[in-house]
Amino acid sequence: NSNKLKVLLELGGWYHRSQLFSNMVHNKASKELFIDTTIQYLIKHRFHGLDLDWACFFSLVFI
């Protein structure tokens, strides 16, 4: 039954630079703009949800 199919928009991923997301969330205005425009896009294009793949990699150096 096709009514059970859910379609998500995915943003980010393994090859996407996580610094873009990091910069966005550290500024209240850009974070609110991202949220508002993403919701509008999801509604306009009839997506059921969002998969935000924000892979934040870092390394620790122990001395």
N, C-alpha and C positions, 0 to 999 in steps of 0.2 A: 504494500500500500504506500503510495508516494506521499501521503499525508504525514507519514512517520519520518520522512527524510528531513534532517536538520542541516542547514548550510551555514557554516561559520566563515567569517572573514579572518584570515590570519595575517598578522603583522609581525615582522621581526624574523627570527630564525637564526640558524647556525651562522650564516654568512653575513648577517646584518650587523652593522656596527652598534654595539650596545651603548656607546657613548652618546648617541643621538637621543636615546630614551633617558639616559641619566641626566643630560642637560635639560631636557624637557621637564622632568619632574621636579627639578630644583628651582623652577621658576613658577610661581603660582599662576600667573597670567597665561603662560604657554601650556601649562598642565590643564587649565580650564578650557582653553581653546582646543586642545587635542581631544579632550573628553566630549565637548559639545559637538565638534565637527565629526568625530567618529560616530557618535550616536545618530546624528543626522544622516550620515552616509549609510549606516546599517538600516535605518528605517526606509530611506529612499530606495535602496536596492534590495530590500526585503530579506536581509540576512537574519538568521535566528540568534546570532551571538557573535562574539569576538574571541579569538584565540591570540592573545598577546604573548609572543615568545621572546622574552627579554632575558637573554643569557648573559649574565654578568660574570665575566671571568677575571680572576685576579690571581696573583701568586704571592706567596708568603716566603720571606727569606728569614731563616733562623740562624742566628750567629752564636 
